[in-house]
Amino acid sequence: MGMRPRQRGDKALLLVVAVATAATIPGAVVEWFADDPLSPAPLTHFVLVVAAALSAAAASTVLSIAGARRGDGRIVLLGTAFSTMTALLAVHGFATPGVLAGDNGVGRVAGGLSLPAGAAVLALSALPALQRPRRMAPLITVQLMLAITIVGLGASALVAPSLTQARPETGGAGALAMMASGLALFSIIAVRAVRTWQLSRRPSDLITAMGVAWLAVALVAQMTIPAGTVGYYAGHAVQLAGVIALALPTVLDMRQQASSRALVGDLTAGELVTTEEAFLGSHVRTLLVTLSVKDTATEDHTRRVAVLAVQLGERLGLPAKRLRTLAVGGLLHDIGKLSVPSAVLQKPGALDDEEFAEIRKHPAEGVRLLERLGGFAPSVLRLVHDHHERLDGSGYPRGLREDDLDLETRILAVCDVYDALVSNRVYRSAWTPERALALLDEEAGTRMDAQCVAALKDLVRPPFVATLSDPSPLTALGPARAVRSLPH
């Protein structure tokens, strides 16, 4: 038996609270010890910074190789973000006065730039044009040249300290400007990670948001806390933790042949459906496999309907949490057909009254199955139970009317009808999209939601003018029998 919906929600809430607490504690610690003096040996600073640089370098290498092999420019750019931080952190570490260099301003400049520069590249990784660029070589070249330039400039300044006499003043205008720009970029990435988690519900995506928060704390420490204090060095430790928190989930995603969507761009609801096991859980995948064994046509239908429904939901502005519900509900809306005899599901001719009565049981049977398994939210169960209800009360199993049907249910109903009509069935040939949309147009505002029908027309094809000419003989049986239970 799985986890009950309330327990599942409680677990998600606890996870959010735990991650939010872990994200804020380092900032409080850094601020508490901001003024406490600490004068460690220069070698301590050197080791701490170089460790962060090596962590970023390892992540950069893995990501760049994986991105180049897969032809995904966003992953390569993600590697570039880590390599940029690596180069600047390396300069910052090697410029530590008293280890390899004398007194200089290079370390402060490089340390201050490392996080804003990395954040800028991370923010760029969401560009759609970089998902499948025509050539990977230019991205790799830019990455290498950027790293070489940073290291070269740092080495030159160390050899001739007079080249970099300016030292950014802690809390000064320059430092605050870099801090503001970096925080703005980190906030964009954090919002992306949280939005991705709302769809995926993977702990790793929430950990990514925590890592971004830690890097923001480290940036504030670098720009506002004087060197030689506990808070300053604590900020360096938080930076190392932040780099690791970003790198580990990303590398794990690469091993599973998936992009770290919290970093390289928003996860779309359509991708949520097409990669259901990665983002929706093995329990959904298991049910779909079981349905496929029972009836491949129904399982294929549910996938198409789910993809279409979440795309329509995005077009209508549904937030991430409701899109996730629509994705799960769309994939499982016909799961109750596991209880329908195969002879009825696959009958090539018209159904008699007794057989049609069996078909009409599948919404309630689906809810009973999901309740026994547990772990499905009430909103998902509602979609499974009500996807054959209609605005005018002519649907089943409860005969609900317009005021009882939420937007998700209306979306699913329209997409269910459309896909059923344009797909080949054992009892009839597929309708053309024009003919299917014309039928939906006729029912818009009476049985189907007019807003959803209009949005579907915009989604699936350009505007057209069509009528229901030469109707199929099946229409003489009425809408419900013409397309069986799938649409009506």
Secondary structure, 3 states (H helix, E strand, C coil): CCCCHHHHHHHHHHHHHHHHHHHHHHHHHHHHCCCCECCCCHHHHHHHHHHHHHHHHHHHHHHHHHHHHHCCHHHHHHHHHHHHHHHHHHHHHHCCECCCECCCCHHHHHHHHHHHHHHHHHHHCCCHHHCCCCCCHHHHHHHHHHHHHHHHHHHHHHHCHHHHCCCCCCCCHHHHHHHHHHHHHHHHHHHHHHHHHHHHCCHHHHHHHHHHHHHHHHHHHHHHCCCCEHHHHHHHHHHHHHHHHHHHHHHHHHHCCCCCHHHHCCCCHHHHHHCHHHHHCHHHHHHHHHHHHHCHHHHHHHHHHHHHHHHHHHHCCCCHHHHHHHHHHHHHCCHHHHHCCHHHHCCCCCCCHHHHHHHCCHHHHHHHHHHHHCCCCHHHHHHHHHCCCCCECCCCCCCCEHHHCCHHHHHHHHHHHHHHHHCCECCECCCCHHHHHHHHHHHECCCECHHHHHHHHHHHCCCCCCCCCCCCHHHHHCHHHHCCCCCC
